[in-house]
Amino acid sequence: MADPPVTLKDVAARARVHPATASRALNPETRLLVREDTAARVLEAAAELGYRPNTVARSLRTRRSHSIGVLIPDLNNPLFPPIVRGIEDRLAAAGYVALIGNTDGDADRERMLFEQMRARHVDGLVLATVHLGDPLLAESARADLPVVLMNRLAEDYSLPSVSVDNERGIRMAVAHLAQLGHTRIAHIAGPQEVSTGLARYRGFIAAMEAHGLRPDPDLIVTARAFSIEEGLRCAQQLLGRDPGCTAMSAGNDMLAVGCYAALDEAGLRCPRDMSVVGFNDMPFIDRLRPPLTTIRFPHYQVGTEAAQLLLERIAGHTGPVKVLFLAPELVVRGSTGPVPAGGEPPGAAAAGTPGQPTAGPAGTPGQPTAGPAVPPGQPAAAIHEPR
């Protein structure tokens, strides 16, 4: 016959404290209310007895599930695992567990996961999937469900959010290419219904104009998704245009990888024939040949900051809505170089000429540029009042 489960009263008796004290000591949110030596004694007693809290009973008593829903657009994107790790670590320290949902960029799947999270009575949501004007945001507000956006922004800054300063980052990428002498710079923009894609597109236009360069509409192609396949498609379009470009600024690293594939198909070498810059500095991107020049930001910190903002909302903290922008950093590697000899873009003719594969010399990873005034990883702009 199985032994009866260990109860809170058993732990309290072993630790020689009142059950209420034991309860506070076992709860990460209230542990600071208990003397440190007392809390240590309670935790030791719980470990010795093999005590496991009854989460269902606690949920009924506190009306909290101590679970958080996290919706991610694409877990195949190496950008997101370190971000999710940051969320999980911060939530675990506060006694919460993250329920991860992968939408694959599909609106119907996002809706289904959103409803499933609500049915499980999550205490809040971290959303990295929303589009501009997404109806899920209004539904969350009507349900009085705390929401924090991650790697996304609300158009009116009405919701807490954490992201990199996208416009600033893409300006750094364009400035780097301009300093190398490039004037025919193309942009593979991310989806414009996503705040990330829109901000980086706007930053590209502003950066070109700031360097006295005319943004050529023929050298701007919009991807339908932040994917390798879309990067390949868009880069193929750019290589088929005449006159073409000598450099490509991609809306993220996945799109940049697609650029590599298009150059390989066209028999062009990077950076000898075409320079390429990405955005995100996702894990392993420095292992490409050549290693990708890109914009870096602290992925793990995006996750921890998003979780912290949500915990504050759950705790009922009032005050201005916090919109955090983490400072970007340019990381120069082997995929960017001077304008090709003669200064002529490859153009449509070169794009169709068989040549050697792009797997050229790996190049020497460069040092980050003398970066932004704000140290990398620190919020560049902390709080916006809702408008």
Secondary structure as GFF3:
##gff-version 3
##sequence-region A 1 387
A	DSSP	alpha_helix	8	15	.	.	.	ID=ss1
A	DSSP	alpha_helix	19	26	.	.	.	ID=ss2
A	DSSP	three_ten_helix	31	33	.	.	.	ID=ss3
A	DSSP	alpha_helix	36	49	.	.	.	ID=ss4
A	DSSP	alpha_helix	55	62	.	.	.	ID=ss5
A	DSSP	beta_strand	67	72	.	.	.	ID=ss6
A	DSSP	alpha_helix	80	93	.	.	.	ID=ss7
A	DSSP	beta_strand	97	102	.	.	.	ID=ss8
A	DSSP	alpha_helix	107	119	.	.	.	ID=ss9
A	DSSP	beta_strand	124	127	.	.	.	ID=ss10
A	DSSP	alpha_helix	135	142	.	.	.	ID=ss11
A	DSSP	beta_strand	147	150	.	.	.	ID=ss12
A	DSSP	beta_strand	161	164	.	.	.	ID=ss13
A	DSSP	alpha_helix	166	179	.	.	.	ID=ss14
A	DSSP	beta_strand	185	189	.	.	.	ID=ss15
A	DSSP	alpha_helix	195	210	.	.	.	ID=ss16
A	DSSP	three_ten_helix	217	219	.	.	.	ID=ss17
A	DSSP	beta_strand	220	222	.	.	.	ID=ss18
A	DSSP	alpha_helix	228	239	.	.	.	ID=ss19
A	DSSP	beta_strand	247	250	.	.	.	ID=ss20
A	DSSP	alpha_helix	253	266	.	.	.	ID=ss21
A	DSSP	beta_strand	275	277	.	.	.	ID=ss22
A	DSSP	three_ten_helix	285	287	.	.	.	ID=ss23
A	DSSP	beta_strand	294	296	.	.	.	ID=ss24
A	DSSP	alpha_helix	299	314	.	.	.	ID=ss25
A	DSSP	beta_strand	322	326	.	.	.	ID=ss26
A	DSSP	beta_strand	329	331	.	.	.	ID=ss27
A	DSSP	alpha_helix	347	351	.	.	.	ID=ss28
A	DSSP	beta_strand	379	383	.	.	.	ID=ss29
###
